[in-house]
Amino acid sequence: MPRYAQLVMGPAGSGKSTYCSTIIQHAQAIGRSVQVVNLDPAAEYFDYPVMADIRELIQVDDVMEDESLRFGPNGGLVFCMEYFANNFDWLEECLGHVEDDYILFDCPGQIELYTHLPVMRRLVEQLQQWEFRVCGVFLVDSQFMVESFKFISGVMAALSAMVSLEIPQVNIMTKMDLLNQKAKKEIEKYLDPDMYSMIEDNALTMRSQKFEKLTKAICGLIDDYSMVRFLPFDRTDEEGISIVLQHIDFSIQYGEDLEFKEPKETEEESNSNFDEFFQDKVVE
């Protein structure tokens, strides 16, 4: 049987660990088994148990303190991830060989890992060799996306990850619960955006003709091919969390191998069906 994985990605501060925590709590409430693997060697705190933690293999602080390397925070993190990519046997041992596993991989926030460095691509390929069906989950802070140009930047970051990793991807706007009512109304147009209308609304603020042409070309690409859409994520809304999880499960075909069960009828429904059956027989 296949195994299932979410690659939880996004810029630093976009809410990746909070997303993992929320999904874990939701899964426990509905009786599903979901595990988390921490792949951020610079992580300091998370409020959920993990089945594997990259910090047991290598930590950013140790790399930065090594005088022979002399890396800063970003260089140290990239070094850690490249070291991890050369030691996938550690991850394989941590994951074991349990069928029907569902694992969230909480990834670092450095965007270069998903654009021009091969580390995450190698991880995806390795997981697929281990019979994982992998979905990318790209998070963007909704508080950052309330302006058109910032929204386009977020879309391009999500698109970069999608093109680089070549896996199904669900894009999510996080921290919706932190927005006021006015901001929530404003951000609705960004969930399923009309990019051409967005350009018209901001035409007066574009001073450079070259910049305007580039923006129109980018917006046209996004709009014409419907390449990037976002789902809202409010950690206090159980129904919204369930919808997000359904989209991800559908993209990796989770549950298609599970045995189908007929929904149970209540006693009232059962009696009603019996009465209808009896009346049909009397009419005959």
MARFIPA-668465 format. One record per residue (C-alpha): residue number from 1; residue in three letters; z, x, y. Coordinates in steps of 0.05 Angstrom, whole numbers, plus 5000, padded with zeros to 4 digits. Layout:
REM MARFIPA-668465
> n,res,up,east,north
> NUM,ALA,Z,X,Y $
...
//
This chain:
REM MARFIPA-668465
> n,res,up,east,north
> 1,MET,5000,5000,5000 $
> 2,PRO,4987,5023,5071 $
> 3,ARG,5040,5044,5121 $
> 4,TYR,5041,5026,5194 $
> 5,ALA,5054,5064,5258 $
> 6,GLN,5057,5052,5333 $
> 7,LEU,5045,5113,5376 $
> 8,VAL,5086,5095,5438 $
> 9,MET,5055,5132,5497 $
> 10,GLY,5056,5130,5572 $
> 11,PRO,5076,5170,5634 $
> 12,ALA,5147,5195,5643 $
> 13,GLY,5193,5138,5664 $
> 14,SER,5147,5082,5639 $
> 15,GLY,5200,5056,5591 $
> 16,LYS,5180,5084,5523 $
> 17,SER,5250,5092,5495 $
> 18,THR,5271,5024,5524 $
> 19,TYR,5210,4993,5490 $
> 20,CYS,5229,5024,5423 $
> 21,SER,5301,4999,5431 $
> 22,THR,5277,4929,5447 $
> 23,ILE,5229,4926,5388 $
> 24,ILE,5284,4951,5342 $
> 25,GLN,5331,4896,5365 $
> 26,HIS,5277,4843,5360 $
> 27,ALA,5258,4866,5290 $
> 28,GLN,5331,4862,5268 $
> 29,ALA,5335,4791,5295 $
> 30,ILE,5274,4768,5255 $
> 31,GLY,5291,4807,5192 $
> 32,ARG,5238,4861,5196 $
> 33,SER,5248,4934,5179 $
> 34,VAL,5226,4981,5235 $
> 35,GLN,5243,5054,5241 $
> 36,VAL,5236,5103,5300 $
> 37,VAL,5216,5176,5302 $
> 38,ASN,5232,5215,5365 $
> 39,LEU,5175,5263,5383 $
> 40,ASP,5201,5282,5452 $
> 41,PRO,5233,5351,5448 $
> 42,ALA,5262,5341,5518 $
> 43,ALA,5295,5274,5503 $
> 44,GLU,5368,5270,5524 $
> 45,TYR,5392,5201,5502 $
> 46,PHE,5369,5139,5464 $
> 47,ASP,5411,5081,5439 $
> 48,TYR,5381,5072,5370 $
> 49,PRO,5383,5110,5305 $
> 50,VAL,5322,5153,5288 $
> 51,MET,5295,5171,5219 $
> 52,ALA,5269,5238,5247 $
> 53,ASP,5282,5276,5311 $
> 54,ILE,5236,5332,5334 $
> 55,ARG,5296,5366,5368 $
> 56,GLU,5320,5385,5298 $
> 57,LEU,5255,5426,5293 $
> 58,ILE,5249,5452,5364 $
> 59,GLN,5278,5438,5433 $
> 60,VAL,5250,5449,5502 $
> 61,ASP,5315,5481,5527 $
> 62,ASP,5311,5534,5472 $
> 63,VAL,5239,5550,5490 $
> 64,MET,5254,5556,5564 $
> 65,GLU,5313,5602,5551 $
> 66,ASP,5269,5649,5510 $
> 67,GLU,5256,5708,5556 $
> 68,SER,5195,5730,5517 $
> 69,LEU,5160,5663,5531 $
> 70,ARG,5183,5648,5603 $
> 71,PHE,5159,5576,5602 $
> 72,GLY,5177,5523,5653 $
> 73,PRO,5192,5450,5633 $
> 74,ASN,5119,5428,5624 $
> 75,GLY,5096,5492,5591 $
> 76,GLY,5157,5490,5546 $
> 77,LEU,5142,5419,5524 $
> 78,VAL,5069,5435,5508 $
> 79,PHE,5092,5496,5468 $
> 80,CYS,5140,5451,5429 $
> 81,MET,5086,5401,5413 $
> 82,GLU,5038,5455,5390 $
> 83,TYR,5092,5484,5346 $
> 84,PHE,5104,5414,5318 $
> 85,ALA,5029,5406,5304 $
> 86,ASN,5032,5470,5262 $
> 87,ASN,5092,5443,5222 $
> 88,PHE,5072,5374,5200 $
> 89,ASP,5104,5388,5133 $
> 90,TRP,5171,5378,5168 $
> 91,LEU,5150,5308,5190 $
> 92,GLU,5123,5291,5121 $
> 93,GLU,5189,5309,5090 $
> 94,CYS,5227,5266,5141 $
> 95,LEU,5181,5206,5131 $
> 96,GLY,5184,5208,5055 $
> 97,HIS,5135,5165,5015 $
> 98,VAL,5162,5094,5022 $
> 99,GLU,5107,5042,5020 $
> 100,ASP,5100,4989,5074 $
> 101,ASP,5138,5031,5125 $
> 102,TYR,5133,5009,5198 $
> 103,ILE,5149,5066,5245 $
> 104,LEU,5150,5074,5321 $
> 105,PHE,5135,5145,5345 $
> 106,ASP,5168,5154,5412 $
> 107,CYS,5123,5206,5445 $
> 108,PRO,5131,5252,5506 $
> 109,GLY,5108,5230,5575 $
> 110,GLN,5063,5289,5593 $
> 111,ILE,4995,5258,5603 $
> 112,GLU,4957,5322,5585 $
> 113,LEU,4978,5311,5513 $
> 114,TYR,4933,5250,5511 $
> 115,THR,4875,5275,5553 $
> 116,HIS,4852,5346,5539 $
> 117,LEU,4902,5376,5489 $
> 118,PRO,4888,5364,5415 $
> 119,VAL,4961,5356,5393 $
> 120,MET,4965,5280,5391 $
> 121,ARG,4895,5274,5361 $
> 122,ARG,4917,5320,5305 $
> 123,LEU,4979,5278,5294 $
> 124,VAL,4937,5214,5289 $
> 125,GLU,4890,5246,5238 $
> 126,GLN,4950,5271,5197 $
> 127,LEU,4983,5203,5197 $
> 128,GLN,4917,5171,5174 $
> 129,GLN,4914,5221,5117 $
> 130,TRP,4983,5197,5097 $
> 131,GLU,4955,5126,5094 $
> 132,PHE,4984,5102,5160 $
> 133,ARG,4947,5050,5201 $
> 134,VAL,4960,5074,5272 $
> 135,CYS,4959,5035,5337 $
> 136,GLY,4967,5067,5405 $
> 137,VAL,5015,5030,5451 $
> 138,PHE,5005,5054,5522 $
> 139,LEU,5059,5035,5572 $
> 140,VAL,5054,5033,5647 $
> 141,ASP,5110,5014,5695 $
> 142,SER,5093,4946,5727 $
> 143,GLN,5129,4968,5791 $
> 144,PHE,5077,5022,5798 $
> 145,MET,5018,4975,5787 $
> 146,VAL,5027,4927,5846 $
> 147,GLU,4974,4961,5888 $
> 148,SER,4900,4962,5871 $
> 149,PHE,4888,5037,5874 $
> 150,LYS,4952,5052,5834 $
> 151,PHE,4929,5000,5783 $
> 152,ILE,4861,5036,5776 $
> 153,SER,4898,5102,5765 $
> 154,GLY,4940,5069,5710 $
> 155,VAL,4878,5040,5678 $
> 156,MET,4844,5108,5677 $
> 157,ALA,4904,5140,5644 $
> 158,ALA,4904,5086,5590 $
> 159,LEU,4829,5094,5581 $
> 160,SER,4836,5170,5574 $
> 161,ALA,4885,5161,5517 $
> 162,MET,4841,5109,5484 $
> 163,VAL,4779,5153,5486 $
> 164,SER,4816,5215,5464 $
> 165,LEU,4853,5186,5404 $
> 166,GLU,4800,5136,5380 $
> 167,ILE,4850,5087,5351 $
> 168,PRO,4864,5013,5367 $
> 169,GLN,4905,5011,5431 $
> 170,VAL,4948,4957,5463 $
> 171,ASN,4964,4969,5537 $
> 172,ILE,5030,4942,5564 $
> 173,MET,5061,4932,5632 $
> 174,THR,5135,4945,5624 $
> 175,LYS,5196,4928,5666 $
> 176,MET,5171,4859,5684 $
> 177,ASP,5243,4836,5684 $
> 178,LEU,5257,4881,5744 $
> 179,LEU,5204,4848,5788 $
> 180,ASN,5222,4793,5837 $
> 181,GLN,5185,4726,5834 $
> 182,LYS,5136,4746,5889 $
> 183,ALA,5118,4811,5854 $
> 184,LYS,5110,4775,5787 $
> 185,LYS,5059,4727,5818 $
> 186,GLU,5023,4785,5851 $
> 187,ILE,5018,4825,5787 $
> 188,GLU,4988,4768,5746 $
> 189,LYS,4919,4785,5773 $
> 190,TYR,4925,4855,5744 $
> 191,LEU,4938,4831,5673 $
> 192,ASP,4867,4807,5664 $
> 193,PRO,4834,4835,5727 $
> 194,ASP,4769,4819,5762 $
> 195,MET,4752,4890,5784 $
> 196,TYR,4695,4870,5831 $
> 197,SER,4741,4823,5869 $
> 198,MET,4792,4878,5874 $
> 199,ILE,4740,4924,5906 $
> 200,GLU,4722,4871,5957 $
> 201,ASP,4795,4859,5975 $
> 202,ASN,4804,4934,5990 $
> 203,ALA,4736,4948,6021 $
> 204,LEU,4766,4958,6090 $
> 205,THR,4814,5012,6067 $
> 206,MET,4759,5056,6038 $
> 207,ARG,4741,5105,6092 $
> 208,SER,4698,5152,6051 $
> 209,GLN,4630,5127,6027 $
> 210,LYS,4632,5175,5967 $
> 211,PHE,4701,5151,5948 $
> 212,GLU,4677,5079,5953 $
> 213,LYS,4618,5092,5906 $
> 214,LEU,4663,5127,5856 $
> 215,THR,4713,5070,5857 $
> 216,LYS,4658,5019,5847 $
> 217,ALA,4629,5058,5788 $
> 218,ILE,4698,5063,5755 $
> 219,CYS,4713,4989,5766 $
> 220,GLY,4644,4970,5741 $
> 221,LEU,4655,5009,5676 $
> 222,ILE,4723,4976,5665 $
> 223,ASP,4699,4906,5682 $
> 224,ASP,4631,4906,5648 $
> 225,TYR,4658,4929,5580 $
> 226,SER,4726,4895,5584 $
> 227,MET,4756,4962,5561 $
> 228,VAL,4827,4956,5588 $
> 229,ARG,4873,4896,5590 $
> 230,PHE,4948,4893,5596 $
> 231,LEU,5003,4851,5564 $
> 232,PRO,5067,4838,5603 $
> 233,PHE,5132,4863,5572 $
> 234,ASP,5198,4833,5593 $
> 235,ARG,5255,4859,5550 $
> 236,THR,5295,4794,5562 $
> 237,ASP,5239,4748,5538 $
> 238,GLU,5239,4741,5462 $
> 239,GLU,5175,4700,5461 $
> 240,GLY,5138,4752,5503 $
> 241,ILE,5163,4808,5458 $
> 242,SER,5138,4769,5397 $
> 243,ILE,5069,4761,5429 $
> 244,VAL,5064,4836,5442 $
> 245,LEU,5084,4851,5371 $
> 246,GLN,5033,4801,5344 $
> 247,HIS,4977,4836,5382 $
> 248,ILE,4997,4904,5354 $
> 249,ASP,5006,4877,5283 $
> 250,PHE,4938,4845,5286 $
> 251,SER,4905,4910,5309 $
> 252,ILE,4933,4948,5248 $
> 253,GLN,4927,4887,5201 $
> 254,TYR,5002,4887,5187 $
> 255,GLY,5022,4834,5137 $
> 256,GLU,4954,4820,5107 $
> 257,ASP,4978,4847,5040 $
> 258,LEU,5042,4807,5041 $
> 259,GLU,5049,4747,4995 $
> 260,PHE,5033,4681,5030 $
> 261,LYS,5090,4630,5030 $
> 262,GLU,5083,4556,5045 $
> 263,PRO,5126,4535,5104 $
> 264,LYS,5188,4497,5082 $
> 265,GLU,5191,4423,5100 $
> 266,THR,5253,4392,5129 $
> 267,GLU,5283,4333,5091 $
> 268,GLU,5259,4285,5145 $
> 269,GLU,5187,4311,5140 $
> 270,SER,5190,4306,5064 $
> 271,ASN,5213,4233,5066 $
> 272,SER,5160,4216,5118 $
> 273,ASN,5105,4245,5074 $
> 274,PHE,5131,4207,5014 $
> 275,ASP,5131,4141,5053 $
> 276,GLU,5059,4152,5076 $
> 277,PHE,5038,4167,5005 $
> 278,PHE,5073,4104,4979 $
> 279,GLN,5041,4060,5033 $
> 280,ASP,4971,4087,5016 $
> 281,LYS,4983,4068,4943 $
> 282,VAL,5005,3997,4962 $
> 283,VAL,4942,3987,5004 $
> 284,GLU,4899,4009,4945 $
//
